[in-house]
Amino acid sequence: MASNILIKRSTGTTAPGSITFGELAVTTGANGTQANAGDRIFVGDNNGAAQIVGGRYFMDMLDHVTGTLTASSSVLVDSNSKIDEWNVDDITLNSNIITTSTTDADLIFRANGTGKLVIEDGQELEFGTTGDVEFSFNDSDAVLDVKRVTGTPDLRIADDMKLIFGDNKDVSIVYDETTSDKLKIDGADIEIGTTSTSKVNFANTTDASNVATAGVSFAGGIGVAATAWIKDIRIDDSAIIGTASTDSLTVNSTTIFQNEVTFNGTTNISGNTAQTGKIEIDNLKLDGNVLSTINSVQELIIDPDPATDAGGLVI
């Protein structure tokens, strides 16, 4: 005949106070929570204490579809050992996207101690939902590539923010928007090109009427170690050509002097010279068709046979 097994039962949320070794007990009423002992099955141990061995509270956590994250339930992975979503504190991992659960919260990547955040060789770091810009380290060329994939994106550095080079911050490039509205390079000399074919071209073709209107201006001196080819040149203020007696000036075109010009040393002129206005040499003055002395008390001497000459004839 059938046997009846009696177990202790309660609709409360506390474990039975006394229970014998091997005796069963149950609490029921759909009111079990993590903080109480409701909806549990107990068995008495050899010390007469009630030990939880199951119950509805636990089974309700296992009644959902595998692979689907369900609130207040256990995690059941699917046949591929996967779960559709994962939440840790304020981070959500869903598909291939890591986001913060709180709007406007920062997402921080941090390695512990001396660890580093590493992007392996050949892996790309993309910006833009369609991959507008890509960063990648090309191991074969040992270079960091910045590629424009789609569109025409720019690389923008904010006003007054320095781009610094060198372990000791030796050189900086900065757009000084606040004080001068100029791009400044400071800290070291600038060398452009490593071959004889390298060039620097300035697109501003405006003719300069003074320093302020020049397409290119220098606040300091300019040193040119080779030939400088200049279409038109205008020099304001004093100009010195040559620093030694062996230096020479060669003019291959028509030259017009509109003001006084002083030549120190020997001046050699080959070819025709056109002079408008008078010309003065020592105490001689040639003006139009008149040759005269500048000092009115001195005579004009024409000597065809000076002591240092071979002699000649005046006609």
Residue pairs with C-beta under 8 A, 6 or more apart in sequence:
5 24
7 23
7 24
7 25
7 26
8 16
8 19
8 23
8 24
8 25
8 26
8 42
9 25
9 26
9 27
9 28
10 16
10 25
10 26
10 27
10 28
11 27
11 28
11 29
12 27
12 29
12 38
13 27
13 29
13 31
13 32
13 33
13 36
13 37
13 38
14 27
14 36
14 37
15 25
15 27
15 37
15 40
15 42
15 50
15 52
16 25
16 42
16 50
18 48
19 25
19 42
19 43
19 44
19 48
19 49
19 50
20 44
20 48
21 44
21 45
21 46
21 48
22 43
22 44
23 43
23 44
24 41
24 42
24 43
24 44
25 41
25 42
25 43
25 44
25 50
26 40
26 41
26 42
26 55
27 37
27 38
27 39
27 40
27 42
27 55
28 38
28 39
28 56
29 38
29 39
30 39
30 56
31 38
31 39
32 38
32 39
32 40
32 55
32 56
32 57
33 57
37 52
38 57
39 55
39 56
39 57
39 60
40 52
40 54
40 55
40 57
41 52
41 53
41 54
41 55
42 50
42 51
42 52
42 53
43 50
43 51
43 53
44 50
44 51
45 51
60 73
61 72
61 73
61 74
62 73
62 74
62 76
63 73
64 70
64 73
64 76
65 76
66 76
66 77
66 78
66 79
67 76
67 77
67 78
67 80
67 82
67 83
67 84
68 76
68 83
68 84
69 75
69 83
69 84
69 85
69 86
69 87
75 83
77 83
84 94
85 92
85 93
85 94
86 92
86 93
86 94
87 93
87 101
90 100
90 101
90 102
90 105
91 98
91 99
91 100
91 101
91 107
92 98
92 99
92 100
92 101
98 107
99 107
100 106
100 107
109 117
111 117
119 125
119 137
121 137
121 139
122 136
122 137
122 138
122 139
123 136
123 137
124 134
124 135
124 136
125 134
125 135
125 136
126 132
126 133
126 134
126 135
126 149
127 133
127 134
127 135
127 153
128 150
128 151
128 153
130 149
130 150
130 151
131 149
131 150
132 148
132 149
132 150
132 151
132 153
133 146
133 147
133 148
133 149
133 153
133 155
134 145
134 146
134 147
134 149
135 144
135 145
135 146
135 147
136 144
136 145
136 147
137 143
137 144
137 145
138 144
138 145
146 155
157 163
157 175
159 175
159 177
159 178
160 174
160 175
160 176
160 177
160 178
161 174
161 175
162 172
162 173
162 174
163 172
163 173
163 174
164 171
164 172
165 171
165 172
165 173
165 187
166 187
169 187
170 187
170 188
171 185
171 186
171 187
171 188
172 184
172 185
172 186
172 187
173 183
173 184
173 185
174 183
174 184
174 186
175 182
175 183
175 184
176 182
176 183
176 184
192 198
192 200
193 199
193 200
202 215
202 216
204 215
204 216
205 215
206 213
206 214
206 215
207 232
208 214
208 215
208 234
210 236
211 217
211 236
241 247
241 249
242 248
242 249
245 265
277 287
278 285
278 286
278 287
278 288
279 285
279 286
279 287
280 286
280 294
283 293
283 294
283 295
283 298
284 291
284 292
284 293
284 294
284 300
285 291
285 292
285 293
285 294
291 300
292 300
293 299
293 300
302 314
304 311
304 312
304 313
304 314
305 311
305 312
